[in-house]
């Protein structure tokens, strides 16, 4: 008679004596698949397959550094500083890295919410936008009408965002605002 031994997820060790069919059915019941070489009680998580290699992380960090440097040194840097970075409107801060990739890097790649958060963190503590806030801005706020996503949103799969032409026009208008235009839109609240 075949004998099999396996450990359950809670740590219990089980030893089976029985026919091959009985052993297979018990292993299948506890999550193992003997035909594929899987052991019972061990399941792979979705995130286990999504871990980045060291080379991919270096590429991502290099991309982030290039974007930050481009924001600080592009011809529009003064307007960006004056009209986006010192303001409190998060949606414009979230759209800024996507705009820079579109306009100054030839729209070479899309950005995830994590990458957007890292770019804003590298720009300074005052400018930082969390990953959750970036996601909220790109999905639920007014910024959502200016971006395109490469895949439908799914749990465990990063969505990359790029900017559409309306977004480019919007960002150019925001960056080019003058002091007179900003004061014209200022709301005066009664005391």
N, C-alpha and C positions, 0 to 999 in steps of 0.2 A: 504494500500500500504506500502511495506517495505521502510524504510528510512535508508540510510547509510551515514557516514561521514568519510572522510580521508584527510590526508595532503600530498600534492605533494612534491617531492624532493626540489622544490624551496621555500617551505613554505606556499603555497596557500592552504587554507582549502576548501574542496569541500563537499557539502551536496547533496545527491541524493534522489529523490522520484521516485519510479518506480516499475516495476514488479521484482521479484527475478532474472529472466533471464537478465533483463537490468542492474541491480546492479552488477551481476556477470561479465557480459561482460565489463562493465566500469572498474571494479576493475582489471580484467585480462589485459585490455588495458594499465593501468597505473602500471602494474608490481606486483599486489597482487594476491594471490591465496587463496580464502576463504576456500577451502576444506582443505588446509594444515594449516590454521590459520595465514597465512602471511598477513601483511597489505600492502596496496598500497604505493609505493614511498620508500619502504625500501628494499634495496638489500644488501646481505651479500657479503663482499669482499672475495677474495681467501685467503688473508693473515689473515683474522679474525680467520679462523679455524686452522691456523698454529702457533698460539702463544704458547710459551712454558710455562709450569707450573713452579712454584718456585722450586719444587723438581728436575725437568729436568735441570733447569739452574744450580743448585748446583752440579749435577752430571757432567755436562759439564765443570764447573769450576774446579772440582776435577780432571777430566781427563786431562785438560790443565796443571794443576799444576804438575801432575805425569809425564807428557811428558817433561816439562821444567826441572824438577829435574833429570830425566833420562838422558837428553842431557848433563847436567852439571856433572853428576857423573858416566856415563858409562865408560868402559875401553877405548873407542875410543874418549873420551872427548878432549884430546889434539889435535888429528888429526882433529876433527870437528872444534875446535876453529881456528886452523892454516889454514885449507884448505877450510872452508865454511863460518864461521861467520865473519871473517875479510875481506873476498873477497866481490866483488860487484855483483857477478853473482846471480841474484834473483832465477833462476830456482833451483839451489842447495839448497838455503834456504827454498824454498817451499817444496822440496822433503824431507828435513831433518826430520820434524815431522812424516811424513808418514813412512819413513825408521825406525825411532825409534820405532814406534808402531809395525812395522812388525818384527824387529829383537829382541827387548828387552821386548815387551809386548805380544808376541805370536800372532801377527796379530789379536788381539781381536776385533777390531772395525776399521771402516774407519773414515776419517776426512773430514769435510766440509771446504770450503775455508775460512769461518768465523773463524772456530777453528784454522786453520793453521795461519791465521793472528794474532789471540790472542796469540798463542804460540810464534811466532816471536816477538811480542810486549813485551811479558814477558821476552824474552832473552835480550832485551835492545833496546834502541832507534836507535842505529846504525844498528841493524839487522832487524828492523821492515819491514814487507812486508804487504801492504794493501790487503784487500779482493779482490779488482779488479785486482791487480797485481798477486795475487795467482791464481785467475781464469784464467787470461791471460796465465800464465806460464803452468798451467795444461791442457789448451785446445789448445793453439796456438803455444807454443814454443817447444823446443826440449824435455822438461820434459814430454810432453804428451805421448811419447812412453813408458814411464816407469811406468805408473799408470793404474789402472783399476777403473771403476766407477760402483756403484751398481745399478744405474738407468739411463735411458736416461735423458738428460738435459731437464727440463721443467720450465716454469716460476712459481715461488712460491714454488717449491719443491727443497729442499736441496739435492745435490748429494754428496755422501760420496765416497772418493777416498782411494784405497789401493794400495800397491806396488806389481808389478809383479817381477819375478825372474831376468829379465834383469835389472830392476831398482835397485834391491839389489846388483847385481854385479857392476853396475855403481857407486853406492854410496860407496861401499867398496873400489873401485879403487880411487875415489876422496878423501876419508878420509885418505887412506894410502899413498898418494903422498908424496914424499920426496922433499927436497929443490932442489936436482939435477934435478928431473923430472919437477918441476915447472919452473926452469930457462931454461930448454931445450925447453919448449913450449912458452917461452916469445918471443913476437914479438918486434923487434927493429925497430923503425920508424926513418926515416931520418929527420934531423933538417932543 
